[in-house]
Amino acid sequence: MSMATSESAAQRARWAVSAWFFLNGATLANLVPHFPEIKAELGLSNASYGLAISASALGSVVVGLSAGWFVQRFGSARTAAYAMVLSSAAAALAALAPTGLLFAAALFALGATDAITDVGQNAHGLRVQRRLGRSIINSFHAMWSVGAVAGGLVAAGALALDVPRAWHLGVIAVVIAVAGVLSLRLALPGADGDDLAEHHGAARADHWSRPRIVLVVAALVVIAIAGALTEDAGSTWAAVYLSTELGAATTVAAWGYIALLAAQTLGRFAGDKLIDRFGQRFVTQAGGLLIAAGLGAALLFPTIPVTIAGFALAGLGCATLIPTAMHEADAIPGLRPGTGLTIVSWLLRIGFLASPPVVGLIADASAIRTGLGIVPVAGVLVIVLALALPRRPAQG
C-alpha cells in the first residue's frame, strides 16, 4: 500500500472512529436526563438510586476484561460497532424498566456492552493514530463529549415536548445501531496487531524502580478517578440535585449535565495544544483547580445559575484528566506497552463503580449537596498528585 493510499485509508477510518465515539457518548446522554423521573416513578431512595446507577459500572468491571478477547476474535472495528448495538438496546430497556431491580439489570447490561465498545473504539483509534503518525486520540474523546452534549440536548427537547420515553429511547437506539454498523465500511482493513510490532519495536532506554512505578501508577489512578468522579457528578447527580434540592424544573435541571459536557468538550478539543504549550503537569493542576473552584462555588452558593456554571467549570477541569492518565500510564519506563494502561483502566472502572453509591449514602445521611462535596476534594488531590507528571509532554 502506497503512502498516499495508507493516508487516505487512515483518514476514512478516522471518520469511522469519530462516529463511534460520538454515538457512544450520545447513548447514555439520551437516557441520563430521564433519571429524575425514573427515580420518582420507581420510588427509589437516594441510596437505592445510587446502587442502581452503580450497576452500570459493575457490569463494566465484571465484563470489561473480556473485551480483549472480543477484539482478538472479531477485530476492534466490529467489536466497537456491534457492542454499540447492544448498548443502545440496553439504554432503551433501562428507560422502560418497571422496577428498580430491572432498571439496575438493564444498566448492568449497558455498562458491560459499553466497556466492550470502549475498548474496541479506542483500539481502532490507536490503529488510526499509529497509521497517521501523530496524536489524535484526544479528538476522539472530544467527539464522545460532542455526542454526549447532542444526546443531552435531544433528551432535553424530548422532555420539553413531552415525547413518550419509550418512543424517544426506541428511535435513538435504532439510529445509533444503524449508524454504528454502517461506519464499519470506513474502518481500517487487516488485523489489529499488524502495526504493533513496528510501533513498539524500539526498546526503552530508561527503567524506573518498582517503588517509583507503583507510586506513579497510584497517582495516575487517583487523577483518572477524580476525572471520573467529576463526570459522574454531572451524569448521575446534577439533574437530581438541581431538581430536588434547588427546585429547578426538569428541563432546566438537565442543563447541569449539559453544561459540564459542553465545557468538557471544549477542553478536550483544546487539550492537545494546551499540553504542548504548557506541559502535562500545569494543565492537569489547572484542571484540578477548576474542579475544586467550580463545584466548590456551586455547593457554597446553591443557586441554579451558580450551580450550572460550577458544573461547567468542573467539566472544563476534568476534560484532559483521564486521557492524560491513560497516556502517561502507557509510557511508564520498565513496563511493557499496554500494561500501565490496563492497570489504570481497570482501577478507573472500580472508581466508577464506587462513586454513585458513596455519594448516595452520604446524601441519604445528610443531603445530595453534602455528598457532592467529595468532588472539590478530588480536585485538590489532582493538584497535589499532578506533581508525578512530567512538566512537558512526552515527545514522539
C-alpha positions in Angstrom: 0.0 0.0 0.0 1.4 3.4 -1.0 1.9 6.2 1.5 -0.9 8.2 -0.1 -3.3 5.3 -0.1 -2.4 4.5 3.5 -3.0 8.1 4.5 -6.4 8.1 2.7 -7.5 4.9 4.4 -6.5 6.2 7.8 -8.4 9.4 7.2 -11.5 7.5 6.3 -11.1 5.3 9.3 -10.7 8.4 11.5 -14.2 9.3 10.5 -15.5 5.9 11.5 -13.8 6.1 14.9 -15.1 9.6 15.4 -18.6 8.4 14.6 -18.3 5.6 17.1 -17.2 7.9 19.9 -20.0 10.3 19.0 -22.6 7.6 19.1 -21.2 6.1 22.3 -21.4 9.4 24.0 -25.0 10.0 22.8 -26.2 6.6 24.0 -26.1 7.3 27.8 -26.7 11.0 27.4 -30.1 10.4 25.9 -31.0 8.4 29.0 -29.5 10.5 31.8 -31.9 13.4 31.7 -34.7 10.9 32.3 -33.1 9.7 35.6 -35.1 12.0 37.9 -38.5 10.9 36.5 -37.4 7.2 36.5 -36.2 7.6 40.1 -39.5 9.2 41.1 -41.7 6.7 39.2 -39.9 3.7 40.7 -39.9 5.2 44.2 -36.1 4.8 44.7 -34.4 6.4 47.7 -31.1 8.2 47.1 -29.1 5.1 48.2 -31.2 2.7 46.1 -30.9 5.0 43.1 -27.1 5.3 43.6 -26.8 1.5 43.9 -28.9 1.1 40.7 -26.7 3.5 38.8 -23.6 1.7 40.1 -24.9 -1.4 38.3 -23.6 0.1 35.1 -20.1 0.4 36.5 -20.4 -3.1 37.9 -21.2 -4.5 34.5 -18.2 -2.8 33.0 -15.9 -4.2 35.8 -17.3 -7.8 35.5 -17.3 -8.0 31.7 -14.6 -5.4 30.9 -11.7 -7.8 30.9 -13.3 -9.9 28.2 -13.2 -7.0 25.8 -9.6 -8.0 24.7 -10.9 -11.4 23.7 -13.6 -9.9 21.5 -11.1 -7.6 19.8 -8.8 -10.5 19.1 -11.6 -12.7 17.9 -13.6 -10.2 15.8 -11.3 -7.2 15.4 -11.6 -3.8 17.0 -13.9 -2.3 14.4 -16.6 -5.0 14.6 -16.3 -5.2 18.3 -17.0 -1.5 18.6 -19.8 -1.4 16.2 -21.7 -4.5 17.3 -21.3 -3.9 21.0 -22.7 -0.4 20.4 -25.9 -2.0 19.0 -26.3 -3.9 22.3 -25.5 -0.8 24.3 -28.2 1.3 22.6 -30.8 -1.5 23.2 -29.8 -1.8 26.9 -30.3 2.0 27.3 -33.8 1.7 25.8 -34.6 -1.2 28.2 -33.4 0.9 31.2 -35.8 3.6 30.2 -38.7 1.2 30.2 -37.9 -0.9 33.3 -40.9 -1.3 35.6 -39.0 -2.0 38.8 -35.8 -0.8 40.4 -34.2 -4.3 40.0 -34.9 -4.4 36.3 -33.6 -0.8 35.9 -30.4 -1.9 37.6 -30.2 -5.1 35.4 -30.6 -3.0 32.2 -27.9 -0.6 33.4 -25.6 -3.6 34.2 -26.0 -4.7 30.5 -25.4 -1.1 29.4 -22.2 -0.9 31.4 -21.0 -4.3 30.2 -21.5 -3.6 26.5 -20.2 -0.1 26.8 -17.0 -1.4 28.3 -16.5 -3.6 25.2 -17.4 -0.8 22.9 -14.9 1.5 24.6 -12.0 -1.0 24.2 -12.9 -1.6 20.6 -13.2 2.0 19.5 -10.1 3.0 21.4 -8.1 0.1 20.0 -9.2 1.1 16.5 -8.5 4.7 17.2 -4.9 3.9 18.2 -4.5 1.9 15.0 -5.5 5.0 13.1 -3.2 7.2 15.2 -0.2 4.9 14.5 -1.0 4.9 10.8 -1.2 8.7 10.7 1.9 9.1 12.9 0.5 11.9 15.1 -1.6 12.2 18.2 -5.3 12.3 17.6 -6.7 10.3 20.5 -8.0 13.5 22.3 -10.0 14.4 19.3 -11.8 11.1 19.6 -12.6 11.7 23.2 -13.8 15.2 22.3 -16.2 13.6 19.8 -17.5 11.4 22.7 -18.3 14.7 24.5 -19.9 16.2 21.5 -22.1 13.1 21.2 -23.0 13.4 24.9 -23.9 17.0 24.6 -26.0 16.3 21.5 -27.7 13.4 23.2 -28.4 15.5 26.3 -29.9 18.2 24.1 -32.1 15.7 22.2 -33.3 14.3 25.6 -34.0 17.8 27.0 -36.0 18.5 23.8 -37.9 15.3 24.1 -38.8 16.2 27.8 -39.9 19.7 26.8 -42.1 18.3 24.1 -43.5 15.5 26.3 -42.3 12.8 23.9 -43.0 9.4 25.5 -39.8 7.9 26.9 -40.4 4.7 25.0 -40.6 6.4 21.7 -37.6 8.7 22.4 -35.2 5.9 23.5 -36.5 3.4 21.0 -35.9 5.7 18.0 -32.5 6.7 19.3 -31.5 3.0 19.8 -32.3 2.3 16.1 -30.5 5.4 14.8 -27.3 4.6 16.9 -27.3 0.9 15.9 -27.7 1.6 12.2 -25.1 4.4 12.1 -22.6 2.4 14.1 -22.8 -0.6 11.8 -22.7 1.5 8.6 -19.4 3.1 9.9 -17.7 -0.2 9.6 -17.4 0.5 5.8 -14.8 3.1 6.7 -12.7 1.1 9.1 -9.1 0.0 8.5 -8.7 -3.4 7.0 -6.4 -6.1 8.3 -5.7 -7.5 11.8 -5.3 -5.2 14.8 -1.8 -6.5 15.6 -0.3 -5.8 12.2 1.3 -2.5 13.1 2.0 -3.1 16.8 5.4 -4.8 16.4 6.8 -1.8 14.4 5.3 0.7 16.8 6.7 -0.9 19.9 9.9 -2.2 18.4 12.3 0.3 19.9 13.4 -0.6 23.4 13.0 2.0 26.2 16.2 3.5 27.3 15.5 4.0 30.9 13.8 1.9 33.6 12.2 3.0 36.8 12.5 1.2 40.1 9.5 -0.8 41.2 8.5 1.6 44.1 8.6 4.5 41.7 6.4 2.7 39.2 3.9 1.8 41.9 3.7 5.4 43.2 3.3 6.9 39.8 0.6 4.4 38.8 -1.2 5.1 42.1 -1.1 8.8 41.3 -2.4 8.3 37.8 -5.2 6.1 39.1 -6.3 8.8 41.5 -6.1 11.5 38.8 -8.2 9.4 36.5 -10.8 8.6 39.2 -11.0 12.3 40.0 -12.0 12.9 36.4 -14.5 10.0 36.5 -15.9 11.3 39.8 -16.5 14.7 38.3 -18.1 13.2 35.2 -20.3 11.1 37.5 -21.3 14.2 39.5 -22.8 15.5 36.2 -24.3 12.4 34.8 -25.8 10.9 37.9 -26.4 13.7 40.3 -26.6 17.1 38.5 -30.2 16.8 37.3 -31.4 15.2 40.6 -29.6 17.8 42.7 -30.9 20.7 40.7 -34.5 19.4 40.6 -34.9 18.1 44.2 -32.7 20.4 46.3 -32.8 23.6 44.2 -36.3 23.3 42.8 -35.3 23.5 39.1 -37.8 22.4 36.5 -37.0 19.1 34.8 -36.0 20.9 31.6 -33.7 23.3 33.5 -32.2 20.6 35.7 -30.9 18.8 32.6 -28.6 21.8 31.9 -26.3 20.9 34.8 -25.2 17.8 32.9 -25.2 19.5 29.5 -23.1 22.4 30.8 -20.5 20.0 32.2 -20.3 18.1 29.0 -20.2 21.1 26.8 -17.3 22.6 28.7 -15.5 19.2 28.8 -15.9 19.1 25.0 -14.2 22.5 24.6 -11.4 21.4 27.0 -10.7 18.2 25.0 -10.6 20.0 21.7 -8.1 22.4 23.2 -6.3 19.9 25.3 -3.5 18.8 23.0 -2.4 22.3 22.1 -2.5 23.4 25.8 -0.4 20.5 26.9 2.1 21.1 24.1 2.4 24.7 25.2 2.2 24.5 29.0 3.0 20.8 29.8 1.2 17.9 31.3 1.7 18.9 34.9 0.5 22.5 34.6 -2.7 21.6 32.6 -3.6 18.8 35.0 -3.1 21.1 38.0 -5.2 23.8 36.4 -7.9 21.2 35.8 -7.9 20.2 39.5 -8.2 23.9 40.4 -11.2 24.3 38.1 -12.9 21.3 39.6 -12.3 22.4 43.1 -13.3 26.0 42.4 -16.3 25.2 40.2 -18.1 22.6 42.3 -16.9 24.3 45.5 -18.6 27.5 44.4 -21.7 25.6 43.3 -22.0 24.0 46.7 -21.2 27.1 48.7 -23.7 29.3 46.8 -26.5 26.9 46.0 -28.5 28.8 43.3 -29.5 27.4 39.9 -27.3 29.7 37.8 -24.2 29.3 40.0 -24.6 25.6 40.2 -24.9 25.2 36.4 -21.9 27.5 35.9 -20.0 25.4 38.6 -20.7 22.2 36.7 -19.4 23.9 33.5 -16.1 24.8 35.2 -15.8 21.3 36.6 -16.3 19.9 33.1 -13.6 22.1 31.8 -11.3 21.0 34.6 -11.8 17.2 34.1 -11.5 17.4 30.3 -7.9 16.1 30.0 -7.6 14.1 33.3 -8.5 10.6 32.0 -6.7 10.9 28.6 -3.6 12.3 30.4 -3.6 9.4 33.0 -4.0 6.8 30.2 -1.3 8.3 28.1 1.2 8.6 30.9 0.4 5.1 32.2 1.2 3.6 28.8 4.5 5.4 28.7 6.0 4.3 32.1 9.5 3.1 31.5 10.1 -0.5 32.6 6.5 -1.7 31.8 5.6 -3.5 28.6 3.4 -1.4 26.3 -0.2 -1.6 27.4 0.5 -2.8 30.9 0.2 0.5 32.7 -2.8 1.4 30.6 -4.6 -1.8 31.5 -4.0 -1.3 35.2 -5.2 2.3 35.2 -8.3 1.4 33.1 -9.3 -1.4 35.4 -8.9 0.6 38.6 -10.7 3.5 37.0 -13.8 1.4 36.4 -13.7 0.4 40.1 -13.9 4.2 40.8 -16.9 4.5 38.5 -18.5 1.6 40.5 -17.9 3.1 43.9 -18.8 6.7 43.2 -22.6 6.7 42.8 -23.4 4.6 46.0 -20.9 6.6 48.1 -22.5 9.9 47.1 -25.9 8.3 47.6 -25.2 7.1 51.1 -23.8 10.5 52.1 -26.9 12.1 50.5 -29.3 9.9 52.4 -27.5 10.6 55.7 -27.4 14.4 55.0 -28.1 15.8 51.5 -27.0 15.5 47.9 -25.2 18.8 48.4 -23.1 17.2 51.1 -22.4 14.1 49.0 -21.1 16.2 46.1 -18.6 17.7 48.5 -16.2 14.9 47.7 -15.7 16.3 44.1 -13.9 19.5 45.2 -11.7 17.4 47.5 -10.8 15.2 44.5 -9.9 18.4 42.6 -7.4 19.3 45.4 -5.9 15.8 45.2 -5.3 16.3 41.5 -3.4 19.5 42.1 -1.1 17.6 44.5 -0.7 14.3 42.6 -0.1 16.0 39.3 3.5 16.5 40.6 4.0 12.9 39.4 3.5 14.1 35.8 6.3 15.5 33.6 6.4 19.2 33.2 6.4 18.9 29.4 4.6 16.4 27.2 6.5 13.3 26.0 7.8 13.8 22.5 7.2 11.4 19.7 
